[in-house]
Amino acid sequence: MTQRMTLITSACYVPESKLEKIDDLQELFTGPQPLNLEIGCGIGDFIVQLAEKNPEQNFIAIDIFNRGCDQTSRRIDLAGLTNVRVLRTEARSLLLQHVKPQSLRAIYINCPDPWPKKRHRKRRLVNSDFLKIALHCLEEGGDFNFSTDFVDYGIEVGELLMAEPGFDNCHHTAYVHDLGDYPISKYMRRFLDLGQPIYYSHYQRQPGYVAAPPPAPVKGFRLRWAKESG
Ligand SMILES: C[S@@+](CC[C@H](N)C(=O)[O-])C[C@H]1O[C@@H](n2cnc3c(N)ncnc32)[C@H](O)[C@@H]1O
């Protein structure tokens, strides 16, 4: 994967070289507050809405694409937010290497790459191994939010979450289409405007649940990606 790299100078952007020296993601903020993670932040419109609504919480927004990190950082600066940090990193690498067990208040994943071709489905980010990693990182009662426009991904993840004993369902069905006051991302907006439903799953880590050690990282798609040059 070749990316044209833009130098991101925003103070909310954390370069990879700095991330490597950090033991606890809370060190990236001026004060400890509940910590939330958005995976695949795209242009940053979702995280800005969420962080504006919750100034008493801290937010990490990640994307593997430098351009997305640049756009997200600019949006955060424009909104004058001080409770968000942006990282260019891969979700599983971050969760397994830099996130302390039970340290996340919530995880948000919106419209992840759907990999519609059958032979590419194994590239999808969210599967049962990923849910075990998420359970390991979420605090008791921590929220797992997943939304997609892609029917079979939405059904599959809803069913995986229902079957996972560490998660309690916040709704009565595996997924819902009513988003309530959940912020709308760029991709969600695109599909809603076309009259297509969003499949939204909201689950919480069961209080008292003893999570198994997370599965060992599997070398695979997206886990090897170009390092930043500057
Ligand atoms: C289809 S876009 C959706 C963007 C945004 N969430 C939205 O709903 O508008 C998916 C995003 O996830 C990012 N992404 C894909 N795989 C990722 C991974 N393993 N770790 C971090 N980001 C990832 C992509 O670079 C892309 O920006």
The ligand as an ORCA input file, in Angstrom:
! r2SCAN-3c Opt
* xyz 0 1
  C     -14.922      3.099      4.925
  S     -13.940      4.145      5.868
  C     -15.065      4.748      7.105
  C     -14.571      6.031      7.734
  C     -15.442      6.565      8.881
  N     -15.453      5.656      9.999
  C     -16.846      6.837      8.420
  O     -17.744      6.091      8.826
  O     -17.049      7.813      7.686
  C     -12.953      2.984      6.826
  C     -11.738      3.633      7.473
  O     -11.099      2.684      8.311
  C      -9.680      2.766      8.136
  N      -9.131      1.450      8.492
  C      -9.312      0.300      7.817
  N      -8.715     -0.733      8.446
  C      -8.157     -0.203      9.576
  C      -7.393     -0.761     10.630
  N      -7.116     -2.075     10.641
  N      -6.954      0.056     11.620
  C      -7.223      1.395     11.582
  N      -7.952      1.979     10.604
  C      -8.410      1.195      9.614
  C      -9.530      3.147      6.679
  O      -8.304      3.749      6.411
  C     -10.716      4.109      6.469
  O     -10.372      5.445      6.750
*
